[in-house]
Amino acid sequence: MISRPLYIEEIKNFINKPQIKIITGIRRSGKSTVLSLLKQELLNMGIEQHRIIQMNFESFSYSELLDARSFYVHIKEKIQQSQRYYLLLDEIQEVENWEKAVNSILVDFDVDIYLTGSNSHLLSSDLATFLAGRYVEIPIYTISYKEFLDFRQHYFSNADKLNNPFVHYLRMGGFPVIHTLNYDTETAYKVVRDIYSSVILRDTVQRYKIRDVELLERVVKYAFDNIGNTFSGKNVADYFKSQQRKVDINTIYNYLKALEGAFILYRVPRYDIKGKELLKTQEKFYLSDISLLYATMGYRDRMISGILENIVFLELKRRGYQVYVGKLDSREIDFIAEKQGEKIYLQVVYKMESSQTAEREFLPLLSIDDQYPKYVISMDDFWKDSMDGVKHMHISDFLLSEGF
């Protein structure tokens, strides 16, 4: 089991704090592993084993505890009033009315609670009602390029050293399970297809009571096929109309919302740099992992720029940035990323094969009148020039850099 220090360090800041820690992310992104790493961290701090209660509600072992009352009684029987207990509860959304049980446990006992879930409705209005102001969300993403290199070093010998590790990461994606064994691409994509099918069925269709699964799959494919492109629910509805299929636009928006809720998609709003306001139309959607695209639709070279954008977007989110698509007059900035009052601007392109391409990518950043860092990210091996303070970086260098 490899440590994921980015998340453990964030969680450590909240150990023994009154907030409930809610760890969210798509299935198989590593939430259970993070809980196990947290348990080891607590043991290292001197917490006795019996004061750490770890439960995974997808296990048959807890099938009789999937209602609030049974769950509460089970916890009550394990807790001694004179000591603080640490509850590590995996896939808590499987427990009916879990919010009520967790709220009662918080009121009745001295506990420090950590939850994981595979649906963003863990943070729904019901939760806000019962636990208002008493929880913090810690999102977990599939593994970064840096973590991928750590996995390679841990699980593989020098004989399995890759000639071009970034290309391997680009082709395989970031689900941790893919990088624990030497899968070929087709086998890896089959594993990811199974993950995708589970997420669609359990966290989307069942959770949102979706009846037209075939339409949902069509919406997924439209979103996947438009990585890096701005679009709206109306664009999707118009596309279906051109295919002689009439679809209510509200249904499209509900399906997109369901896909966000299951962490299949992330919505990125547009921001008008001059007007300093969020725009309500033509957002972008990115995947929680690029391997979902390959597993469902095959690898598509023509989409490489959007795929690279997706990788950069996820890295920005891992590092705690709020991310927007920038609009500057008629020009687009791929990403504006903000954190703690600081900003960075980024353009992402496959390769700058001509001076015209370079000018097209640099010019929008050069037009921004502030002193925040600006980057052009690409896969060029030799084109390393910067221009008037706009820095060019190979994408692998950017993903490994500490300075942003």
C-alpha positions, -999 to 999 in steps of 0.1 A, spaced: 0 0 0 15 33 -12 11 64 8 -8 93 -8 7 122 12 -12 149 -6 -44 137 10 -31 124 43 -14 157 51 -47 175 44 -67 151 66 -41 154 94 -49 190 97 -84 180 108 -76 151 132 -93 157 165 -111 187 151 -149 189 156 -158 187 119 -169 155 102 -144 147 75 -162 136 43 -139 120 17 -155 120 -18 -145 108 -52 -154 84 -80 -153 47 -72 -119 31 -72 -101 64 -69 -85 52 -37 -108 65 -9 -106 32 10 -69 32 8 -68 67 22 -89 55 51 -65 27 58 -36 50 56 -54 73 80 -59 44 104 -21 37 103 -15 74 110 -38 72 141 -20 41 153 13 59 149 0 87 170 -6 62 199 -43 57 194 -52 22 207 -65 -2 180 -99 -7 198 -106 30 196 -105 30 158 -137 16 143 -133 10 105 -163 -2 85 -169 -7 48 -207 -7 41 -202 -24 7 -189 -55 26 -214 -82 33 -201 -82 69 -222 -51 75 -253 -60 55 -275 -60 86 -264 -25 95 -277 -6 65 -304 13 83 -298 43 107 -310 26 138 -291 -7 134 -259 13 126 -263 35 156 -269 6 180 -238 -12 166 -216 19 173 -231 24 207 -222 -11 217 -186 -6 208 -180 28 225 -170 33 261 -181 67 273 -148 76 289 -127 75 257 -126 92 223 -132 69 194 -123 73 157 -149 62 132 -137 54 97 -169 47 77 -164 37 40 -192 41 14 -216 55 41 -243 63 15 -252 26 16 -268 32 50 -304 45 48 -308 78 66 -271 77 76 -271 115 83 -295 110 112 -274 83 127 -241 102 123 -257 133 138 -269 113 168 -235 96 173 -218 130 172 -242 143 198 -241 113 221 -204 103 221 -169 116 220 -160 107 184 -139 119 155 -157 109 123 -143 102 88 -167 92 60 -162 82 24 -188 82 -4 -190 78 -42 -217 103 -48 -217 141 -42 -251 139 -26 -232 131 6 -231 169 5 -268 173 -3 -294 196 14 -303 167 38 -267 166 51 -267 204 54 -298 201 75 -284 176 100 -248 186 100 -248 223 91 -214 238 95 -199 207 110 -183 189 81 -155 195 57 -151 179 22 -118 163 12 -120 153 -25 -99 123 -37 -89 121 -74 -73 93 -94 -35 92 -92 -14 121 -105 15 117 -128 39 120 -97 19 93 -79 20 71 -110 58 73 -110 58 63 -73 35 33 -82 60 23 -109 89 24 -85 70 5 -59 53 -23 -79 78 -28 -108 115 -38 -112 141 -19 -131 135 -44 -159 101 -30 -164 113 6 -167 93 26 -193 110 45 -222 84 73 -220 65 72 -187 43 101 -195 30 85 -227 22 54 -207 3 75 -181 -15 93 -209 -26 60 -224 -36 42 -192 -51 69 -171 -50 72 -133 -71 46 -116 -48 32 -90 -57 -5 -96 -43 -2 -132 -9 6 -120 -4 -22 -95 0 -49 -121 15 -50 -156 -17 -47 -176 -17 -44 -214 -40 -16 -226 -69 -37 -236 -70 -55 -203 -67 -22 -185 -95 -7 -204 -117 -37 -196 -110 -30 -159 -120 6 -163 -151 -3 -183 -162 -24 -153 -156 6 -130 -175 28 -153 -204 4 -155 -206 2 -117 -206 40 -114 -233 44 -141 -255 17 -125 -251 24 -88 -242 60 -85 -261 74 -114 -291 52 -126 -301 39 -92 -293 70 -72 -312 94 -95 -339 69 -106 -330 73 -143 -353 53 -165 -339 60 -200 -304 45 -196 -298 45 -233 -303 83 -234 -280 87 -204 -253 67 -223 -258 90 -253 -253 121 -231 -221 105 -217 -208 99 -251 -216 135 -262 -197 149 -232 -168 125 -236 -166 134 -273 -164 171 -264 -136 173 -239 -120 207 -241 -150 222 -260 -175 245 -245 -212 234 -247 -245 237 -230 -275 214 -224 -291 231 -253 -262 221 -276 -268 185 -265 -305 187 -271 -300 203 -305 -275 175 -314 -301 149 -305 -327 168 -325 -304 166 -356 -304 129 -350 -342 128 -352 -345 123 -315 -365 149 -295 -353 154 -260 -364 177 -233 -336 201 -224 -343 198 -187 -337 161 -189 -303 168 -204 -294 191 -176 -306 166 -150 -285 138 -166 -254 161 -167 -261 169 -130 -263 131 -122 -230 125 -140 -214 152 -119 -230 137 -88 -213 104 -95 -180 121 -102 -179 110 -138 -178 146 -150 -166 179 -136 -183 211 -147 -160 241 -153 -177 275 -156 -165 303 -178 -151 336 -163 -151 369 -181 -117 384 -173 -126 419 -183 -161 419 -168 -149 400 -137 -180 378 -136 -190 342 -141 -208 334 -173 -239 312 -172 -235 295 -206 -211 274 -226 -192 257 -198 -167 229 -202 -169 194 -188 -139 172 -180 -137 136 -170 -127 123 -136 -102 102 -154 -92 101 -191 -92 63 -191 -130 65 -190 -129 79 -225 -106 52 -238 -125 24 -221 -159 34 -236 -150 50 -269 -114 39 -277 -82 60 -278 -87 90 -301 -56 108 -314 -77 137 -328 -88 145 -292 -52 148 -278 -55 185 -270 -87 180 -250 -71 150 -232 -41 170 -222 -64 198 -209 -82 171 -189 -49 160 -173 -39 195 -164 -74 203 -150 -72 173 -127 -38 183 -115 -50 218 -107 -79 203 -87 -56 180 -68 -36 210 -57 -67 227 -44 -73 253 -71 -107 266 -81 -107 263 -119 -124 284 -146 -124 287 -183 -113 322 -192 -129 346 -217 -110 377 -228 -130 395 -255 -132 369 -283 -102 349 -271 -103 319 -247 -79 311 -219 -80 274 -212 -77 277 -174 -78 304 -148 -69 287 -115 -73 305 -81 -62 296 -46 -59 317 -15 -61 350 -35 -35 340 -60 -40 331 -97 -23 313 -125 -33 313 -162 -27 283 -185 -30 275 -222 -27 238 -231 -18 226 -266 -5 194 -281 24 208 -300 35 242 -313 45 231 -348 47 266 -362 52 302 -352 16 308 -360 5 281 -335 29 296 -309 15 330 -315 -21 317 -311 -13 301 -278 8 329 -263 -12 359 -275 -43 354 -252 -19 352 -221 1 382 -233 -32 402 -235 -39 397 -198 -29 428 -179 -17 415 -145 14 400 -130 2 365 -121 21 335 -135 12 325 -170 20 291 -187 18 275 -221 18 237 -216 25 213 -244 42 180 -254 70 197 -274 103 182 -265 125 210 -278 103 241 -281 112 256 -247 112 293 -253 93 317 -231 78 350 -243 75 382 -224 70 365 -190 48 337 -203 66 304 -195 65 274 -218 67 239 -201 65 203 -212 34 189 -196 54 162 -177 76 189 -162 46 210 -153 29 180 -136 60 173 -115 68 210 -106 64 223 -71 63 260 -80 26 265 -88 
